[in-house]
Amino acid sequence: MLPERYVSLFRNGRNQALRIPREFELPARKAIIRKDGDKLIVEPVRTGGLLALLATLEDIETTFPEMDEALLPPDNVEL
């Protein structure tokens, strides 16, 4: 666990901000911040791409009905 470190808070326009020291940098370009009592919790937003998202989805248990052959496109379509 990293040691504590005092930082200065400052104003950036109408927002309060702080500079995050190098040893506390997050491995992301975006973060989520939430308040827990008088604590602020900052977590990186991890973007794993489409494959990571698909890996979190559950399998579909639905059985799909058969398609009517008349509704299918013809085999030889010339573009």
N, C-alpha and C positions, 0 to 999 in steps of 0.2 A: 504494500500500500504506500502511495506517495505521501510525503509529509505535507502538513498544512502550509499554506503560504498566504500572507496578507496581500491584498490587492486594493487599488484605489478605484472607487466608482466615479464616473464622470457623466456629464450630460452630452448627448449627441442629438441636437435638435430638441424634440419633446420627449426623447427616450433616455432612460438611465442605461448606462453601459459599463462594461469593465473589459480590460484587456486580459486575455487568457495567457498566462505564462507558457512558454514553450513546453515544459514538462507536463502540462495539462492539456495540450492540444488534442482535439478530437479527430479521428480518422475519417472525416466526412466534410462535405461542403455545406450541409444543412443540418440543423439540430431541432429537437423538440425540447421545449422548456415547460416545466410545470411547477406549481408551488405546493409544498407539503408543510403546512404550518408556517413557520418563519424561514424555511429552507427553500432554495431554488434548486431544482434538479434538471440538469441539462444532459440529454442523451443524443448521440449521433443518429441521423437518419441513414440507415444502410440501404443502398440500392443494389439489389442483387440481380436485377434484370428480369426478363420474362421467365426464364427457366426456374429461377428461385421462387417466383410467384406461383408458377404452375405446380411446383413441388409441394406447396402448402395446401392445394386444393384436394378435396376428397373425390374419390371415384364416383361416377354417375351410376346409380343403381337402376335407372329407368330403362325399360326395353322399348325401343323405338319401333313404330309400326312399319310394315313393308311399304315400299313406294309403288305407286301405280305406274306401270311401264309407259302409259300414255303421257304421263307428266314429265318423264325424263327427257333431256335433250337428245337429239340424234347423235349417233356415234361419229359420223363424218361431218364436222363443221368446218367450213372453209372460211378463213378470215381474210 
